[in-house]
Amino acid sequence: MTVRRITRITFESDETLAIRRWRSNSEVPCTLCGSRLGAVMPEEAAWLLRLETAQIRDEVESGRLHVLPGIPGTPQVCLGSVERAAQLFLPGAKLQIHNTEENS
């Protein structure tokens, strides 16, 4: 039996996005906030926060968004920091991120 981890991201505006990955880095806590929600590519974080990718880099440099260690040369943005940043960048919207497992 294969267990798949699913990261479900819910916008209160009745929009749901499920990011499904075969392998999850949610076991690796963020070194800055301790979140175990996992991480996404900077382009995915930009989409979630409705920002440009260059703005994501600026937010990482400012410390508002966190980068998890991953494949060298492939930064991964902490989903816990994305969830908190949504309060600033998506006023009035609610972004909820949580991990679930699905057996197949």
C-alpha positions as CSV (number, residue, x, y, z in Angstrom):
1,M,0.0,0.0,0.0
2,T,1.3,3.4,-1.0
3,V,0.7,6.4,1.3
4,R,0.6,9.8,-0.4
5,R,0.9,13.0,1.5
6,I,-1.4,15.8,0.4
7,T,-0.9,19.4,1.2
8,R,-4.3,21.1,1.1
9,I,-4.4,24.9,0.9
10,T,-7.8,26.5,1.4
11,F,-8.8,30.1,0.6
12,E,-11.8,31.3,2.4
13,S,-13.1,32.7,-0.9
14,D,-14.3,29.1,-1.7
15,E,-11.2,28.4,-3.6
16,T,-9.3,25.2,-2.7
17,L,-5.9,24.2,-4.0
18,A,-4.4,20.8,-3.3
19,I,-0.8,20.3,-3.9
20,R,-0.1,16.6,-4.2
21,R,3.5,15.4,-4.0
22,W,4.8,11.8,-3.8
23,R,7.6,12.8,-1.5
24,S,7.1,15.4,1.2
25,N,9.7,17.4,3.1
26,S,7.2,18.0,5.9
27,E,9.4,15.9,8.2
28,V,12.0,18.6,8.0
29,P,11.0,21.5,10.3
30,C,11.7,25.1,9.2
31,T,14.8,26.2,11.1
32,L,13.3,29.7,11.6
33,C,9.7,29.0,12.7
34,G,9.6,25.2,13.3
35,S,6.7,24.7,10.9
36,R,6.3,21.2,9.5
37,L,3.8,22.1,6.7
38,G,6.4,21.5,4.1
39,A,7.6,23.9,1.3
40,V,6.9,25.0,-2.2
41,M,9.0,26.4,-5.0
42,P,9.3,30.2,-5.1
43,E,7.0,30.3,-8.2
44,E,4.3,28.4,-6.3
45,A,4.7,30.7,-3.3
46,A,4.3,33.7,-5.7
47,W,1.1,32.2,-7.1
48,L,-0.3,31.6,-3.6
49,L,0.4,35.1,-2.4
50,R,-0.4,36.8,-5.8
51,L,3.1,38.2,-6.0
52,E,5.9,38.2,-8.6
53,T,8.7,35.7,-8.1
54,A,11.1,38.6,-7.6
55,Q,9.0,39.8,-4.7
56,I,9.2,36.4,-3.1
57,R,13.0,36.7,-3.2
58,D,12.7,40.1,-1.6
59,E,10.5,38.7,1.2
60,V,13.0,35.8,1.8
61,E,15.7,38.4,2.1
62,S,13.6,40.4,4.6
63,G,13.0,37.3,6.7
64,R,9.2,37.4,6.2
65,L,9.4,34.2,4.1
66,H,11.7,31.3,5.1
67,V,13.7,29.0,2.9
68,L,14.1,25.3,3.8
69,P,17.2,23.3,2.9
70,G,16.5,21.2,-0.1
71,I,18.2,20.2,-3.3
72,P,21.2,22.4,-3.8
73,G,20.2,25.3,-6.2
74,T,16.5,24.6,-5.7
75,P,15.2,26.8,-2.9
76,Q,12.0,25.8,-1.1
77,V,9.8,28.3,0.6
78,C,8.4,27.3,4.0
79,L,4.6,27.0,3.8
80,G,4.2,28.1,7.4
81,S,5.8,31.5,6.5
82,V,3.6,31.6,3.3
83,E,0.5,31.1,5.5
84,R,1.5,34.0,7.8
85,A,2.5,36.3,4.9
86,A,-0.9,35.8,3.4
87,Q,-2.4,37.9,6.2
88,L,-0.3,40.8,4.8
89,F,-0.5,40.2,1.1
90,L,-4.1,38.9,0.9
91,P,-6.1,41.2,3.2
92,G,-9.5,39.9,3.9
93,A,-8.7,36.4,2.5
94,K,-7.9,33.4,4.7
95,L,-5.3,31.0,3.7
96,Q,-5.2,27.6,5.5
97,I,-2.5,25.1,4.9
98,H,-2.4,21.6,6.3
99,N,-1.0,18.2,5.4
100,T,-3.1,15.0,5.1
101,E,-2.3,11.5,4.0
102,E,-4.1,9.4,1.5
103,N,-3.8,5.7,1.0
104,S,-3.9,4.3,-2.5
